[in-house]
Amino acid sequence: MVLLDAAKSMDETALAKIFDLYAYALYKYALRLCNDSLLADQIVGDVFAKLLDKLSCGKGPWFNLRSYLFETTYHLIVDEIRYSHRRLPLEMVDLRSMYVSSASISSENHLLFEIILRAVHNNLTDYQRHVIILRFFEGFSLCETAAILGKSAKHIKATQNRAITNLRKALHCHKVEGSLFL
């Protein structure tokens, strides 16, 4: 809250810290949704430009800056997809390139991770996939996810439950046990 208050007074150090804290996470999120690194970079720049514009007018987020930034990113991507001549699909980028190369995944869990990613990509609707990305990959709460997507927490919970049911069915076919979704 102190950082947000400092940013509202256009403190350059606070604004730089906000950028440092959130730019990479917003970029990964945008890249997952639009599958275009240049567009994702542009969207992140637009998010921070919009934040600066709002703060300079005395508007912007009063609390939960993280949720506000992700919501703005989501809306800018949706707008770009709707009005772009390129008509980008709202799909996840191949998450294997982002997470499997990570040292945090042991070789024993590599196969399990691949199966889970395939199930997320192939067995969920775009909307269910988006909810799962926000909830489990980005770590947002039900209320934060609801705010980002402009839905009620009850709606997000129902969508999440349907997505998890679909994942359980898909993973059961692969006889995967011990996963986060089981």
N, C-alpha and C positions, 0 to 999 in steps of 0.2 A: 504494500500500500504506500510505503514511503517513496519507492521508486516511481510509482504512478503519479503521486502528488508532485514530485520533482519534475517529471516529464510534462505535467500540465502547466508548469511555469516555464516550459521550454528550456530547461536546464540541459545543456549539450552533453554533459557527462551521463546524465540519466537516460537521455535519448540513445546515446551510443551503447549503453549497457543493455537497454531493451533490445536494440538491434542484435547485439552479440548473443543475448540469451535466446532469442526466438527465430532469427533468420534461417538458421540451418534446419530447425524442426519444421518451419513453415515450408521451406523448399522441398524437403523430403515428402511432406504431406501433399503439396501441389504436384510433385512429380508422380506420386502414386496415383493421383486422380487423372492427370492429363497425359502422362506418358510422353512428355515433350520437355526436355531440359531447358530449352530457351524460353518456352512459354512459362514454365515453373519459375524461372529466374525473373521474368518480367512481372509475373503475378506477385511475387514477394516484394519486388520494388514498388509495385502499385499499392500493396497493403501498407507499407511503411509511409508512402507518400500520402495515402488517405488518412493514416493515423496522425501524421504531422499536420495535415490540413484541419482535421477535426480538433486536435489539441490547440492549434493556434486560434481557433474560433471559440475556445472555451467549451467545446463539446467533447465527444469521445467517451471512452469507457470510464465509469465511476468506480468499478470494481471488476475483478477477474479479467485482467488484461489478456492473459493467455487464451481464454475462451473467445474474447472479442477478436483477437488476431486470427484465430483459426476460423471463426465464423466469417470474417471479412474475406479471408482466403477462399473459403468455400463459395461464397457468393460471387466473387470475381471470376472464379473458374466457371461457374455455371453461366454467368453472363457471357464470358468469352466463348463458351461452347455454343450457346444459343445464337449468338450474333456473328460468329466467325464464318468466313466463307470456306474455311477448311473443314468445318464440322468435325471436331475431334470427338472421339468416343470417350465417355466417362468410364474408363476402365483403370484398373490397377496396373501399374508397371510391374514387370516381372520381378517380384520381390526377392527371388533367389540372388540376383546380383547385388542387392543391398544387404541381405542378412546372412546368406550362406557363407560368404567370404569372411564374415566376422570371426574373430578368434574366439568369441564367446560360445560358439556352437562346436561341441566336441564331435569327433568323427562318428561316435555311437548315435548321436542325435541327428546327424545330417540327413539320414534316410527318413526318419520320422518327420523332420522339418519339411523336407521335400513333399512328402505325402500330404501333410497338412496344408501347405501352400497350394498344391494342386487342387485339393478339396475346396479351399476358399475361393480359388479362381474359377473352378468349373461347376460348383454345386450351389452357388449363391447368386441371387439377383444382384444387380448393380447396387441397389439401395441397401440390401443386407450386407453386402461386401463393405460398403461405405461405413455402416454402423460398426461392423467388426473391426475395421481399420481404426476408427476413432476410439472405440472402447479398449481394444486389446493391443494394438500396435502403438497408438499414440497415448494411451493411458487416461483418457477422459472419463469422468463419471457419467452416470446416466443423465443427470441434470445438465452437465456441460455439453454432452452430445446432443441433447434435445435443443439446447439453445443454439448450437451451431447449425443444426439442420432445420430449425424453426418448427419443431414438433414438440409434443408433450413427452415427459419422461415415461409415462405409461405406454405411449406409442413406441418409443425407442426400446423399452423393455420387451414388448411383444415382438418387435422385429428381431431383436437380439435372440430371443428364445426360439423363434422360427429358424433363424440362421444356425443356431447351435444344434437344433434338432436335425437340420439338413446335413450339417457337418458330422454329427454322430452317425447318421445313416451312411454317409459316404465313407467315413473312417472305419465303420464296422465292416464294410465290404472289403477293406484292406486289412482287417484284423489288427488294427492299430490299438494298443492299449497303453494307458498311462499318460495320455496326452492331456493338455490343458482343457480341451473341449469335451472330454469324456466324463 
